[in-house]
């Protein structure tokens, strides 16, 4: 990644602090009062977007396609000019839900020279946030340029989700009622006097997921969505990856929503008191209970109804509107966003995915999306919405922008493709061979016959702290702080220190470059001492000739939750590349003897260059990311042994990119 200026580093630090604190001075507003201005804060407001904007600054100017990018470079496309010089915002419009609860939203419209709303109907771009629209509006740091679309003939509506900000009700993240709200909000927006009946949606993270829930309801008038870094499967993507509980991001996130929800709403006194009491009840009824219950191995610790109603992948087949996804290879939803893209593509829904070398904050702002060669975030949104929402036919849209555009780790190239898992891929297995005691005594990775051996994985409770994983699973906040300093954080750029806390297996130096793209399966034949339990943390890494170790991706698996449903697992030419584990309480069972454990390693795209080595590192912890439930934790001080050889063929299976015949 290019070095950032001192100003950029400062902005990243402020962004991380704002994410945690979100300190803002409320400005009293009256329902329906118009505020003239740029309306920057009324567009795509999200707490994550706020931090990302501070972190990276305004979206970058459109850049030419990077040298080395594969595929044909997009022809130059220029955005149309502004139609309106001013905007005006109406605050706290009341939006009634079918159960009688009132939600509230801020509406930004094009304005005339006097600051009055233009007397026309406009297509409406909607964002639903759980991070308090007033906090973001008053900070003036809502991410991308909020006036960009409005000045080009769109209306922008930003709505506080139920139980947050100025909206009534109690927050219960993505429960059935909140997901119903999303569709009803869109129906309401399409029917208002300032709307022409055609709507779209934008926003990152929580707001991206809300878009998909709304689209699944198929509300009248919704024509397109633009979700950035959305999740698909709440349990597997982020809350309990591999069956262990995320204690790096989830507590921060729950605290963020609760803190912004407890800021007194800016409505009149009696209404504000009612809203405030609702929010307090929501905080104690949902937020305060989820993590403790999960760690105590109660319902949230296992997959089931609680997560099924909150995982948009379960209704993705009901989404029929065009969707443009933005994702990050170090994002919280590294696993989920590609699955959403693939599902829509299978169903014939027009869809795009741009995935870059970004963590969650960086992917939320998409300030560096211009590196992919298609323009800034605002320009991409304008082009997508003009075509699908306004009906301005863009004959070159799908020729200029590939269905899939991804950053390839190792080569640093942006590459274009049709599909995430395409016909150019074949499953290739690297067998773990011989023994390893630490990173100083390596086992080997080979495509030939492996040698028998063992590797004891010791329970070192600081494993993971000095890796890129620590930054990824705190949403990029650690990187925001580290970027204040004039030198890079060695933990984010080199995993050598962390690899000393586990065992490693690596190939000989590559005689020629090899690339892979997609999800990965690490099948490790495993035993555990006594009646113990524990977790396998697997990192896939690139070892440079100078010894630098770059973490490419990772995966995790609690041993007692390792039951694999082969029918639901994803295969490539007969081999599992993405295992499916039920993660139910009923499926939990201790290991007996030596058993194969399939570890789902999250998807990535990487090239191991000539002279570099492919490495698999295995540890027993990944802090501050994951903490096993209390019963598992009590047994996790046992030594875990990985077995190798022809009788216990532990292996790493990657979707290998075949070279095309000339």
N, C-alpha and C positions, 0 to 999 in steps of 0.2 A: 504494500500500500504506500502511496506517496506520502512524504513527510508533510505535516500540517504546520501552518504558520502559528506564531504565538497567539494571535487573535483567535484562530480556530480552536486551539487547545483550550483557551480560556472559555470559549463558548461551550465546549464539551463539558467542562467542569461545572459551569453554571447549569447546564442542562441536567446533569446528574443530580445536582443539589435540588433543582426545582422539581424534579420527579419525586424526590423523597419528601420535600417540604411543601411545595405548592403554596407558598405564601403569597397572597395577593390581597390588596385592599379593595373590598367590595364597593361598588358604586351603586347607590340606590337608584332603581329604575321603576317606572310605573308601567303596568301592563299596557302594551300598545303604543308606548312612547317611541317616537322616531329619533334616531341618533344618526346624523349625517357623518360621513367619513369614508375611509377606504374599506371598512368592514373586513379587514384582514382577519380579525379574531373570530368572525362568524363562519369562517370556512374551515372544514375538516378539523374541528377542535377535538383534541384528545389529549389526555395527560401525557401519553407517550409521544404524541405528535409535538406537544409543547416542548418537551425536553429535547426531542430530536431537532427541532428548529433552532433552539439555542445552541445545541451541540454542533450542528453543521452549517448553520446560517441559511440564508435564502437558497432556494434551489439554484443550482449552477446554470450558467449559460450553456446553451446547446453546444455540444462538442462533436467533432468529427469522429467517425468510427475509429477505434484504436488500431494502430498498426498490428497486423497479425490476426485480426478478427476473421473468422472463417465465414464463408457465405458471401453473397453479393451485398455490397454496401447499399444502404437505403438511399434512394434518390432524395434530393433536397426537398423538404416540405416546409413551407412557411406558415405560421399561424396567422389567422386573420386579425385585423386591427381591432382596437376597442371601438365599441359602438356608443358607449356612454362614459363620460368623464368622471361621474360621481356615483356613490352608492348611499343607501340609507337603510338603517336597521330598526326594525320593530321588535321590542323585547317582550318575552314572556307571553306569547300568544298561547291561549288555552286550547289543548287538544284532548277532547273527551274520548276515553276508551269504552269499550262495550260493557265493562263491569262497573262503570261510573267513576273510575279514577281519572283525575285530570293530570295530564302531562303538559309540559310547557316547552316552547321552543322560541328561538330568536330567528327572525326572518330578515334577510338582506336582499334588497331590490335595487335595480338600476335607478338612478336619480337624475333629475334635471339640474340645470345650473343653480337653481334656488334650493337644492337639497330636498326637493319633493319627489316622492315615488313616481316613476313614469307610469302613466295610465295605459298599461298594456298587460296582457297575460304572457307569462314566461314559462318555459320548462323549468322544473324545480329540482335542484340537486340537494339531497337530504343526507345529513349525518346524524346518527344516534350515538350519544356519548354517555358513559357512566362517570365521567371525570369532571362534571360541573362546568357547563358552558360559560357561566359568569366568571369563574376564575380565569379561564383561558381568554375570554374576551377582554377582561380588565388588564390582563398581563400584556396583551398585544402580541403574544408569541404563539399563535395558533398553528405554526408550521409553514405550509406553502402560502403563496400570495392569495388571500381570500377574495380579493377583488377581481382576480384574473377572469374567472368564469362569469361573474356578475356583470362586469363591464363589457362582456361579449354576449349579453342577452340571456343570461340565466338568473333565476332566483335561487338563493341559498337558504336552506332551513336547517338549523341545528337544534336538536331536541335532547333534553335531559332524559335519560332512561328512567323508568319507574323506580322511585325510591332514592333518586340521586338529584343533586342540584336543586332546581326549583320545582321539580315534579313531585306530585303526591305519591303515596304508596310506599311499600317496603321493598328494598332491593334484595333480590334473590337471583344471583347471576345466571342468566340464560335458562331460567326455569320455563315451563310451558307458557305461563302467563306473560312473561317478558317477551318471549318469542312471538306470541300472538300480537303483542303490542306493535312489533316491528311492521307487520303487514298492515295493521290498522292505521298506523302513522302515515304510511304511503298512500293508502286510500284517501285519508283526510287531505293530504297535501295535493293530491290530484284534483280534488273537488273544490278547492278554494277559488275565490274571485280573481286572485293574482296569478293563478296557475292556468296553463293552457291544456292541462290534463296529461301531460307527458312528464315523467319523472326519472331521476337517476339517483345513484348513491355513491358517496365517497367516504374515505377514512381508513386509518390503519388499526390493526390489532383488534381490540374490542369492537371498534366501529366497523372493521372489515367483516368480522363474524356476524354482526347485526345485519349487514347487507345481505348475507346469504340466507339468514332466517327470514328476512323480509321477502327476498326473491322466491324462497320456497313456498311462501303463502300465495304467490302469483297474484299480487294486488293489481287491480286495474290501473293502467297507465305507466307501470314501471317498465322502462325500455332497456336499461343498461346499468351495470354496476362496475366499480373500480376498487376492489378490496386489496389493501396492502397488508402484508404479513398476517393473514388470518389463520386461525387454527381449524382443524377438522375434527379430531378425536380428542376431547378434553383430557381423558384419562391417559392415553398413550402418548400424546404429543407433549404434555407439559406437567400435569398434576402428579402423575405417578409413573413416569417412564420406567419400564422394566419391573414395575411393582413396588418401587421405593417412592417415598413421598418427597416432592420438590419443596425444600425449605429455603432455597435460594431466592426464587422469584415469587412464589405464591404468597408468602406472608407480606412481602413488599407491596404486591399488587392489591391484596385485600386491604391493607392499611391505607393505601393510596385512595381507593374508592371510598373507604369509610371516612377518612380525613376530609376529603372534598365534599362528601355528603353531609358532614356535620357542620360545615360552614353555614351560618344562618342564611336562608333563602332571601332573595331581594323582592319579595312580594309584600302585600300589605300585612299589618301586624297579626290579625287573627288567622289568616291563611298561612302565614309564615310559621306560626306556632304549631299549627296542625301538621304542616309538612315536616318540621323539625322533629316532632315527636315520632312521626312515622319513620323517619330516618334512624332515630335512636333505636327504635324497636327492631328495625332491619339489621342494624349493626350487631345487636345482641342475639337476634334470632338466627342469623346466617353466618356473618363474618366471624364472630368470636368462637363459633363451634366447629367449623370445618376442619381446620388443621389439627387441633387437639384430638378430635374424633378419629381422623385418619391415622395419626401416629399411634393411637391406642388400638388400632386394628378394628375399628368399628366400620360402619357402612362405607364412608368415603374412601376407605383403604382399598376397596375392591371395585372392579368394574360391575356395573349393574344399572338399575333404573335411574339412580341419581345422575350418572354420567350419560346415559342414553338420551335423556331429554335435553341434554346440554351440548351434545356433539352433532354439529351440523352435517357431518359426513353421512349421518343416518337419513337425511332428507335431501341430499344433494341431487338425487335424481328428479326432484320436483323443481329444480332451478332451470328455467328455460330462457333467461335473458342473457345477452352477451356479457361476458365477465373478463376484465383485464386484471391479472394478478401480479403483484410485486412480492418477491420473497428474498430472504437472505440465507446464505449458506452457513451463517453462524447465528441464525435467528432462533427464537424460542419455538417457532412453528416450522422449523427446518423439515420436519417429517410431514406435517399436515398439508401445507399449501400445495406441494406437487400432487398430492392425492386428489385434492379438489379440482385442480386443473385437469388431471387425467380423467376424472369422472365426467366432467362436462364435455371434454373432447370426445370421449366414447359415445356420449349421447348426441353428438352432432351440434352442440351449442357453440357458437362462435366464442373463442376464448384465446387468451394470450397469457404467457408467463415470462416475466423477466426476473431472474434470480442472480443476485450479485454477492460480492464478498462483504456482506453487511451483517452486523448484529441487529438486535431488535430496534434500538433507537435509530440506527442508521437506515434500516429498512422502512421505518415509520415515516421519516422525513423524505426518504428517497432523493436526497439532495445530490447524490452522485449517480443517479440513474442516467444522466446524460452520457456517461462513459460507455453505455451500451450502444450508443449511436443513433438513438431515436428522438432525442430532444429532452427537455426538462419534464418534470412531473406534470406541471400545469399544461404544457403543450400536448403531452400524451392524453391527458384527461379531455382537453378541448377536442382533440382529433377524434377520440373514441365517442364522446357524447355528441359532437356535431353529426357524426355519421349515423349513430344508432338512436339518438334522442331527437335531435332537430331534423333529421332526415336529409341533411346535406350530403348527398352521395359522394363518397370518397373512393374512387375507382382503384387507387393505389394503396389503400390502407393495408390490405392483407398481403400485398406484394412487397411493400416496404418493410413491414414488421413481421418477423417470423413468428410462428406459433410459440416456439420456445427459444428464448435467448438466455444463455447461462455463462457465468464466469467460470473458467476452468482453473482450479488451483494448480499450482506448479508451473504451468506455462504462462499464467497471467493473461490469457486470451479470452475474449468474448466470442462465443461460438453459437451458431444458429442451427436449429434442428426443427423437425416436424413434431416429434414426440419425445417424452422423457425416457420411456423404454421403447426403443425402436428396433428395426430389423438389423441395425448395425451392431447390436449387442449380443454377446454370448456369455453364459456363466463360465467363469474360470475360477478354479479352486486352488488356493495355495495351502499346502499341508504344513501344519506345525510339526517340526522335526527335532528330535533330541531333547535336551534338558536346558533349563534356564534357572538361575538363582536370583539374579538381578539384571539390570541393564548392563552391568559390567561383564556378565557371563551370559551371552545370548544363546538362545536356540535359533533354529533356522526356519525359513519359509521356503518351500520348494513345490514345484509342480510335479516332481517325480515321486518316488517311493520314500515315505518318511521313515526316520529312525525312531525306535521306541525310546521313550524317556518320560520324565516327570518334571513338573515345575510347581513348587509350592508358593502360593500367593498368600503372603502374610497380611494380617489385619492391621494396616497402617492408617490410622484415622485422619491423616493429613493429605492423603492421596487426592489429587485433583486441584488442590489449592493453588499450585503454581502451574496452571495450564490455561489455555484459551477457554476451556470449559467453564472456569470460574466466572469469566466475563460474560460468556454466552448466556448462562443461566441466572445471571442477575440483570439480564436485558440490556447489557452494554454499559451499565453504570460504572463499573470498575474501569473500563477503557476510557470513559469520559473523564474520570479523575486522573488516570495515568497519563493522559495526553497533555496534562498541564506541564509535564516535565520535558526538558529538551531532548531526552533520550528515551528510546522505547522500553517498555516493560519487558524484561527478558522472559518472564513467565508466559506472556502471550505469544511470543515469537519463537520460543525454544522449549520443548518439553523434556529436555534431557534430565533436568533435576527431578521432575515428577516421575520419570521412568525408573529412577532408582528405588521407588517405593513399591515396585511390582516386578513382574517378569516380562521379558520381551523375546520376540521371534522376528527375524528379518531375513530378507532375500540377500543374495549376492548383489553387487552393483549391477544395475540394469545394462545389458549390452545395447539395447535400444529402448526408446521411450515406450511406455505402455500407459493407456488411459482407461478409466472406468467412469461410469455415470449411472447413478440410481442408488437404490437401497442395497445393503450388504448384510450377509448373514455370517456370524462367527459361531460355528458349531464346536463347542469345547467339551470334550469328554472329561467329566468332573467328578471328584469325590470330596467329601468333607469329613473332618475328624469327628468321631463320636456322633452325637445326635445334634450336631450344630447345624446352623443355617448360614446365610450370608448373601453377598451380592457380588456378581462379576461386573467390573467396569472395563470395557474394551475400547481402546483407542486405535484408530488406523492412522498411520503416520508416514511422513516422507523424511528420509534421512539423507541429508546432503553430503557430498564428499568431505566437507570440513567438519562433519559431525553434528551440525545443526538439525534439530528434530522439529518438524512442523506438524502439528496436529491437524489432520484433515477432517475427521469426524469421530463420533463415538457412539457407544450403545451400552445398555445396562440390563442386568437381569437378576432378580432375586431367585435364589436356587429353588426354594420351595414353591415358587409360582411358575416353574419352567415348563409345565405341560404345554405342548404345542399342538394346535389344530392344523394338521397338514392340509386339510381340505380348504381352509381359509388362508393358508400361507401362499405367498406369491412365488411362483416358480419361473425360471428361465431355462429353456431346454432341459427340463426335468429336475433342475436343482433349485432348492429354496434360496431365494435372495432376500425375502422379507417374511420372517416367521410370524405367525399369529398365535398369541397366547391369550387364553380366556381371562386370566386375572380375576377369577371369581374365588370366593371363599371355598366353594366346593372343590375347585381344582387344586387347592393348595395341599401339598404333600411333601414330606422330607425326601431327600435323595437316599436311595438305597444302593450302596456299593458305588460302582462307576457308571454314570449315566451321561448320555449326550445332552448338553444344554445349548439350545439355540438362542443366541443373543442378537436381537434386532439392532443393527448398527444403522444410524440414521443416514438418509441419502445425501450424496454429494456428487460433484464432478471434479475429477482430478487427473493430472498427468504426472507420472513418475518419470522424470527425465533420465536420459542416458547418464550412467555413473551414479545415480541416486539409488537408494534402497527403499523397498516397501517394508514397513514395520508394523507388527501388532504388539501392543502393550496391554497387559492385563493387571489390574489392581483390584482391591477389595472394597474401596471407598471412592466416592467422587464428591468432595466437599468444595464449596458450600452448597453444591447442587442438591444432592439427594441424602435422605436419611431413611433407613429402613424403619418399618413399624416397630414398636417396642418389643413384641415377641421375637421378631427376626433379629433385632439389634442385640438382644440378650444372647443369641446364639452366634452372632457374627464375629466373635473373637476367635472362632475356630480357624485353623489353617485350611485353605481350599487348595486342592491339588488338581492341576490340569495334566491330563495324560495324553501322550502322543504315540504315534507308531501305527503300523498296519492294522493292529487289532483295535486300536482306539483312535481312529483317524480324525483328530481335531483339525479343523480347516477354516479358512476364510474364503468365502465365495463372493466374488465381485462381478458386476455386469461389465464385462470387458468390452471395450470399443474395438471392433475389428477394423483393420485397415482396408479401405475400399480398393478393389482392383482397378488398376489404371486401364 
